[in-house]
Each structure stands twice: as structure tokens, then as C-alpha cells.
């Protein structure tokens, strides 16, 4: 048998130590877990978080509970309520009532009940904000809690209140942005006069 010269493509001798391989695998796992934690718990979206897109002035209007100057108005305290409006979220992808009339500057407490089996949401805003919110919610799991003052999420059987001081005259909506609900027409009309 003739000895052939060693093939330079074939590695001889000890390979990468096991501790180096284990450290590398551990680093990859820790990195992946860190990304998962950031996505779930951080940023503008995730359980207990929800914010309007950066650069919109709607968030300022929504957050400012001391002013009625904004077109949308803002969150108010329940003891400022001039009246209550009962609203039901229906699994048929509708609200009952489908529309309400309020006065500019009026403070209303919406008493929202979910008598059905699906999770629903009740969010007050203009049409542009509702569409933007629907697009964001399309990428989130059902039932994610919100930190916005203009929105409540209701599990089956729950009743929650949202108190709102309306701004200038115009048309707003209340809508459900659980995945697929807004697209199925789950919205109501608020006429502010």
C-alpha cells in the first residue's frame, strides 16, 4: 500500500472543545430568549402595553384628560359623568347600540358588557385612529390588555367602564380590534354635536 500525502481539507487532531460548543449554544438560546422577552414584554406592544404610533398627535389628545380642545376629547374621571351609556359587545361582530349621540364637551361613562363567548374590545377614536389600531392589533394575540385611556378589553362575562369627555363636534367610532373583528364590521358610530 502506498502512503498518499495528507489531504489538507481533512482536519487532523483535536476538534473544538466541548465547552466552547456548549457556550455557543447557550449564548444562542439566551439571545433568542431575550428577543422573545422584548417582544412580549417590551416596546409599545405586548401584554399590558399598547400605544399609538410615534409621531401622531392623536396620542397627545387622547392622553390629555384636562382639555376638551382636542377633536377626540380625552379620558375623564367617573365622577365628572353627566350620563352613562350601556353598550354590549356581541359575538355577531356588532355593538348594541350601533350608534350614539353626544354633545361636544359632554362627559359620558360607557358601561360596556361582554355577554358573549369571545374576547372583545371597546375603543373610542376617529376613523383614521381606528384603522391604524386595527392594523397594529392584527399582529397581536387575542385578549392582549391595553394601556390606552380610550380602550378597554373585555373577556366573556365582563363589564367595564370607560369615561370620556368629548371634544369638538364631528364623528367618532367605537370599535373592537380583536383580530378580525374590526374587518368584520364590529364598530359603532358616535355623533358629537
ZIWOWO-V44080 format. One record per pair of residues at least 6 apart in sequence whose ideal C-beta (glycine too) atoms are under 7 Angstrom apart, sorted by the first residue. I is the first residue (numbers start at 1). J is the second residue. D is the distance in Angstrom with one decimal. If there is no record, write none. Layout:
# ZIWOWO-V44080
i->I j->J d->D
i->I j->J d->D
This chain:
# ZIWOWO-V44080
i->39 j->46 d->6.7
i->40 j->46 d->5.0
i->40 j->47 d->6.6
i->44 j->50 d->7.0
i->44 j->51 d->4.1
i->45 j->136 d->6.8
i->45 j->140 d->6.0
i->47 j->144 d->5.8
i->47 j->145 d->6.0
i->48 j->145 d->5.0
i->48 j->147 d->6.3
i->49 j->147 d->5.4
i->50 j->146 d->4.1
i->50 j->147 d->5.3
i->50 j->148 d->5.4
i->51 j->59 d->6.8
i->51 j->147 d->7.0
i->51 j->148 d->6.9
i->52 j->58 d->5.7
i->52 j->59 d->3.9
i->53 j->132 d->6.5
i->58 j->72 d->6.7
i->58 j->129 d->5.2
i->61 j->70 d->3.2
i->61 j->71 d->6.7
i->61 j->72 d->4.9
i->61 j->74 d->6.6
i->62 j->72 d->6.0
i->62 j->74 d->6.1
i->62 j->148 d->6.8
i->62 j->149 d->6.0
i->62 j->150 d->5.1
i->63 j->74 d->7.0
i->63 j->149 d->6.4
i->64 j->70 d->6.4
i->64 j->74 d->5.0
i->65 j->74 d->4.6
i->65 j->75 d->4.7
i->65 j->76 d->5.8
i->67 j->74 d->6.5
i->68 j->105 d->5.2
i->68 j->165 d->5.6
i->68 j->167 d->5.3
i->69 j->167 d->6.9
i->70 j->167 d->4.8
i->71 j->126 d->7.0
i->71 j->167 d->5.0
i->71 j->168 d->5.2
i->71 j->170 d->6.2
i->72 j->125 d->6.4
i->72 j->126 d->6.2
i->72 j->167 d->5.4
i->72 j->172 d->6.7
i->73 j->164 d->6.0
i->73 j->165 d->4.9
i->73 j->166 d->4.2
i->73 j->167 d->3.8
i->74 j->165 d->5.7
i->75 j->149 d->3.6
i->75 j->150 d->6.7
i->75 j->163 d->6.7
i->75 j->164 d->6.4
i->76 j->107 d->4.7
i->76 j->163 d->4.9
i->76 j->164 d->6.3
i->76 j->165 d->4.1
i->77 j->163 d->6.5
i->78 j->109 d->5.7
i->78 j->161 d->6.6
i->78 j->163 d->4.9
i->80 j->107 d->4.6
i->80 j->165 d->6.9
i->81 j->107 d->5.4
i->81 j->108 d->6.6
i->81 j->109 d->4.4
i->81 j->163 d->5.9
i->82 j->106 d->5.6
i->82 j->107 d->5.4
i->82 j->108 d->6.9
i->83 j->108 d->5.9
i->84 j->109 d->4.6
i->84 j->111 d->5.4
i->85 j->100 d->5.6
i->85 j->108 d->5.7
i->85 j->110 d->5.4
i->86 j->111 d->5.0
i->87 j->95 d->5.8
i->87 j->96 d->7.0
i->87 j->97 d->7.0
i->87 j->110 d->5.5
i->87 j->112 d->4.8
i->87 j->122 d->6.6
i->88 j->95 d->6.8
i->88 j->96 d->4.4
i->88 j->113 d->5.3
i->88 j->115 d->5.9
i->89 j->95 d->6.3
i->89 j->112 d->6.6
i->89 j->114 d->4.7
i->89 j->116 d->6.8
i->89 j->120 d->3.6
i->89 j->122 d->6.6
i->89 j->154 d->6.1
i->89 j->176 d->6.3
i->90 j->96 d->6.0
i->90 j->116 d->6.2
i->91 j->116 d->3.6
i->91 j->117 d->6.0
i->91 j->118 d->5.1
i->93 j->181 d->5.8
i->93 j->184 d->4.1
i->93 j->185 d->5.8
i->93 j->186 d->4.3
i->94 j->186 d->6.3
i->95 j->174 d->6.5
i->95 j->186 d->6.9
i->95 j->188 d->4.2
i->97 j->188 d->6.9
i->98 j->188 d->5.1
i->98 j->189 d->7.0
i->99 j->188 d->5.7
i->99 j->189 d->4.0
i->99 j->191 d->6.9
i->100 j->190 d->5.5
i->101 j->191 d->4.9
i->101 j->193 d->6.6
i->102 j->108 d->5.6
i->102 j->166 d->5.2
i->102 j->190 d->6.3
i->102 j->192 d->5.5
i->103 j->193 d->6.0
i->104 j->166 d->6.0
i->104 j->167 d->6.7
i->104 j->168 d->5.6
i->104 j->169 d->5.0
i->104 j->192 d->5.5
i->104 j->193 d->6.8
i->105 j->166 d->6.6
i->106 j->166 d->5.4
i->107 j->163 d->6.6
i->107 j->165 d->4.5
i->108 j->164 d->5.8
i->109 j->161 d->5.4
i->109 j->163 d->4.5
i->110 j->122 d->6.6
i->110 j->161 d->6.7
i->110 j->162 d->4.7
i->110 j->164 d->7.0
i->111 j->159 d->6.5
i->111 j->161 d->5.5
i->112 j->122 d->4.5
i->112 j->152 d->6.2
i->112 j->154 d->6.3
i->112 j->159 d->6.8
i->112 j->160 d->5.6
i->112 j->162 d->6.6
i->113 j->159 d->4.4
i->114 j->120 d->5.1
i->114 j->154 d->3.9
i->114 j->155 d->6.8
i->114 j->156 d->5.8
i->114 j->157 d->6.6
i->114 j->158 d->5.3
i->116 j->156 d->6.1
i->117 j->156 d->5.2
i->118 j->156 d->7.0
i->119 j->142 d->5.4
i->119 j->143 d->4.3
i->119 j->153 d->6.7
i->119 j->154 d->6.9
i->119 j->155 d->5.6
i->119 j->178 d->5.6
i->120 j->154 d->5.3
i->120 j->176 d->4.9
i->120 j->178 d->6.1
i->120 j->181 d->6.9
i->121 j->151 d->6.2
i->121 j->153 d->5.0
i->121 j->176 d->4.6
i->121 j->177 d->5.2
i->121 j->178 d->5.6
i->122 j->151 d->6.9
i->122 j->152 d->5.2
i->122 j->154 d->7.0
i->122 j->162 d->6.3
i->122 j->174 d->5.7
i->122 j->176 d->6.9
i->123 j->130 d->6.9
i->123 j->133 d->6.1
i->123 j->150 d->5.9
i->123 j->151 d->4.0
i->123 j->174 d->6.5
i->123 j->175 d->5.4
i->123 j->177 d->6.0
i->124 j->150 d->4.6
i->124 j->162 d->6.9
i->124 j->164 d->5.6
i->124 j->172 d->6.2
i->124 j->174 d->5.4
i->125 j->133 d->6.8
i->125 j->150 d->5.9
i->125 j->172 d->6.4
i->125 j->173 d->6.5
i->126 j->172 d->5.6
i->127 j->173 d->6.1
i->130 j->173 d->5.1
i->130 j->175 d->4.9
i->130 j->182 d->6.9
i->130 j->187 d->6.8
i->133 j->177 d->5.2
i->134 j->177 d->5.2
i->134 j->182 d->4.1
i->134 j->183 d->7.0
i->137 j->177 d->3.9
i->137 j->179 d->6.6
i->138 j->179 d->6.0
i->142 j->178 d->5.4
i->142 j->179 d->5.9
i->143 j->153 d->6.4
i->143 j->155 d->6.7
i->145 j->153 d->5.7
i->146 j->153 d->5.8
i->152 j->160 d->4.4
i->152 j->162 d->5.2
i->154 j->160 d->5.8
i->166 j->192 d->5.0
i->169 j->192 d->5.2
i->169 j->193 d->5.6
i->170 j->192 d->5.4
i->171 j->189 d->6.6
i->171 j->190 d->7.0
i->171 j->191 d->6.0
i->172 j->190 d->4.2
i->172 j->192 d->6.4
i->173 j->187 d->5.0
i->173 j->188 d->6.6
i->173 j->189 d->6.2
i->173 j->190 d->6.5
i->174 j->187 d->6.8
i->174 j->188 d->4.7
i->174 j->190 d->6.3
i->175 j->182 d->5.4
i->175 j->186 d->6.4
i->175 j->187 d->4.0
i->176 j->182 d->6.3
i->176 j->186 d->4.1
